[in-house]
């Protein structure tokens, strides 16, 4: 698979399940914004720069996106990527969209992740995000 490694630092935020999607989360688009609600939480993944300091947040994530769009009938894509990273001891947060799969890794493990993915036969390319944010 071919993957793009995005430079923008991301945050993973947790809000109460009954909270409305905050306005600050609805104003950003690059490189990834994910809004997921379950019975237990409202989870947001978005650029770190967009998140207010008083929000429960895990910061410092970088995203790999699989070059797509990927047809829905394909199988094993996420499994092959996750297996390579698990074997290298790299924790991930996986997300899927209509068009592709995304893997988030800690910015301090990006080198290990790239090496593991490339050793497994995948190609990693540097992506240029519209609004680069590279400071930790």
C-alpha positions as CSV (number, residue, x, y, z in Angstrom):
1,X,0.0,0.0,0.0
2,X,1.0,3.6,-0.5
3,X,0.6,5.9,2.5
4,X,0.9,9.6,3.1
5,X,2.5,10.8,6.4
6,X,0.9,14.1,7.4
7,X,3.0,16.8,9.2
8,X,0.1,18.4,11.2
9,X,0.1,17.4,14.8
10,X,-3.3,16.1,15.8
11,X,-5.2,15.9,19.1
12,X,-7.7,13.3,20.3
13,X,-10.3,14.9,22.5
14,X,-13.0,13.4,24.7
15,X,-16.2,15.2,25.5
16,X,-19.4,14.0,27.2
17,X,-21.7,12.0,25.0
18,X,-24.5,14.6,25.3
19,X,-22.3,17.5,24.4
20,X,-22.9,19.3,21.1
21,X,-20.1,19.3,18.6
22,X,-18.2,22.4,19.6
23,X,-17.9,25.3,17.1
24,X,-14.1,25.2,17.3
25,X,-14.2,21.6,16.0
26,X,-16.4,22.5,13.1
27,X,-14.1,25.2,11.7
28,X,-11.1,23.0,10.6
29,X,-10.8,20.6,7.8
30,X,-7.1,19.6,7.2
31,X,-5.7,17.1,7.2
32,X,-8.3,15.2,9.2
33,X,-11.2,15.9,11.4
34,X,-13.1,13.0,12.8
35,X,-16.2,13.3,15.0
36,X,-17.5,10.1,16.6
37,X,-20.3,9.8,19.1
38,X,-21.1,6.7,21.2
39,X,-23.3,6.2,24.2
40,X,-20.2,6.9,26.4
41,X,-18.4,9.8,24.7
42,X,-18.0,12.3,22.0
43,X,-14.6,11.8,20.5
44,X,-12.9,14.3,18.3
45,X,-9.7,14.0,16.2
46,X,-8.4,17.3,14.7
47,X,-5.4,19.5,14.5
48,X,-4.0,20.3,17.9
49,X,-4.0,24.0,17.1
50,X,-7.8,24.1,17.0
51,X,-8.3,22.6,20.5
52,X,-8.9,24.9,23.6
53,X,-6.6,24.2,26.5
54,X,-9.4,23.2,28.9
55,X,-10.5,20.2,26.8
56,X,-9.5,16.6,27.9
57,X,-7.0,15.9,25.2
58,X,-4.2,13.5,24.1
59,X,-1.8,15.5,22.0
60,X,1.1,14.8,19.7
61,X,-0.4,12.4,17.1
62,X,0.7,12.2,13.5
63,X,-1.5,10.6,10.8
64,X,-0.8,8.2,8.0
65,X,-3.5,8.0,5.3
66,X,-3.7,5.2,2.8
67,X,-3.8,6.5,-0.7
68,X,-7.3,5.9,-2.0
69,X,-10.1,5.9,-2.6
70,X,-10.3,2.3,-1.6
71,X,-13.1,0.1,-2.9
72,X,-15.3,-1.3,-0.1
73,X,-14.8,-4.9,-1.2
74,X,-11.1,-4.9,-0.4
75,X,-10.1,-6.8,2.7
76,X,-7.1,-6.9,5.0
77,X,-5.7,-3.4,4.3
78,X,-6.0,-2.1,7.9
79,X,-5.0,-5.5,9.2
80,X,-1.7,-5.6,7.3
81,X,-0.8,-2.1,8.4
82,X,-1.8,-2.7,12.0
83,X,0.1,-6.0,12.1
84,X,3.3,-4.4,10.9
85,X,3.1,-1.7,13.5
86,X,2.1,-4.1,16.3
87,X,5.1,-6.3,15.5
88,X,7.3,-3.2,15.9
89,X,5.6,-2.2,19.2
90,X,4.0,1.0,17.8
91,X,0.6,1.8,19.3
92,X,-2.0,3.1,16.9
93,X,-5.4,4.7,16.7
94,X,-7.1,3.5,13.6
95,X,-9.9,5.4,11.8
96,X,-11.7,4.7,8.6
97,X,-13.5,7.1,6.3
98,X,-15.6,6.6,3.2
99,X,-12.5,6.8,0.9
100,X,-9.6,5.4,3.0
101,X,-8.1,4.3,6.3
102,X,-6.1,6.5,8.7
103,X,-3.6,5.4,11.3
104,X,-2.5,7.8,14.1
105,X,0.8,7.2,15.9
106,X,2.6,9.2,18.5
107,X,4.9,11.8,16.9
108,X,7.8,10.3,18.9
109,X,7.2,6.9,17.2
110,X,6.9,8.1,13.6
111,X,10.4,6.9,12.6
112,X,9.7,3.4,14.1
113,X,6.3,3.4,12.3
114,X,7.8,4.4,8.9
115,X,10.5,1.7,9.2
116,X,8.0,-1.0,10.2
117,X,5.6,-0.1,7.3
118,X,8.4,0.0,4.8
119,X,9.9,-3.3,6.0
120,X,6.4,-4.8,5.5
121,X,6.5,-3.7,1.8
122,X,4.4,-0.5,2.1
123,X,5.6,2.9,0.7
124,X,5.4,6.0,2.9
125,X,5.4,9.5,1.3
126,X,5.5,12.9,3.0
127,X,2.3,14.7,2.6
128,X,2.0,18.5,2.5
129,X,-0.9,19.6,4.6
130,X,-2.7,22.8,3.7
131,X,-2.1,24.3,7.2
132,X,1.2,22.7,8.4
133,X,1.6,22.6,12.1
134,X,4.7,20.8,13.2
135,X,5.4,22.2,16.6
136,X,5.0,19.9,19.5
